[in-house]
């Protein structure tokens, strides 16, 4: 939920700067709830929308984009409306993380993913798989496990990995919360991070800086993306607001202390 708090705060700052107020609809990654949230905002005559939708189909979102002039999609790309979509290359992010572990000499690298049926998970898993393939590493089915994308899910996923694998020395996690849960289980099993086991998260949420050890992670610039999306949405319905130039947002590696060479 911290991800969405940062998103909302960034959008609200832009709205306030333009003497606007914001209304919030929540869909919880369920198509029906996402649809109702969008329709409710439209009934309330919201002219500019920043939509973070994971469950609605491309066709349905295309319909909304075609009929709602001030609608912008964040964290997803809809074909034909790329200029109104603000997204991050998730696959590049986990590719960078996996490649770092490979460069540090790790030969048995696992992946902890989300069990939510969303595009982020597919892209992040594909980045991990692509890095293994490009470096001629075998893909081991039992080294990939999915669970809820939170602390508890990270704990359960790490327990599964330790149960099924004896040679693992590193993990790429779907997000920082799952990485934190995994570190907790490693500590409980007297496996020291990073001297015995390395781990990389994703998102660079504030928790990453306060874990022990501080978590190496992939920065997801959601604050910058949300700011850009809000400015873009407002500019689509108000000619006095300058349309921001097209920006490509890229993930970056944040090196802290949860990775060590083998």
Protein Blocks (a to p, Z undefined) as FASTA:
>chain_A
ZZmmmmmmmmmmmmmmnopacddddeklpaklmmmmmmmmmmnopabdcdddfkbcfklm
mmmmmmmmkbccehiacehilmmcccddfklmmmmmmmmmmmnopabdcddddfbdcfkl
mmmmmmmmmmmmmnopacdfklpccdddbfklmmmmmmmmmmmpckbcbdcdfblmlmmm
mmmmmmmnopacfkloccddehjaaklmmcccdddddddffklmmmmmmmmmmmmmomkl
ccdddddddddddddfkbccZZ
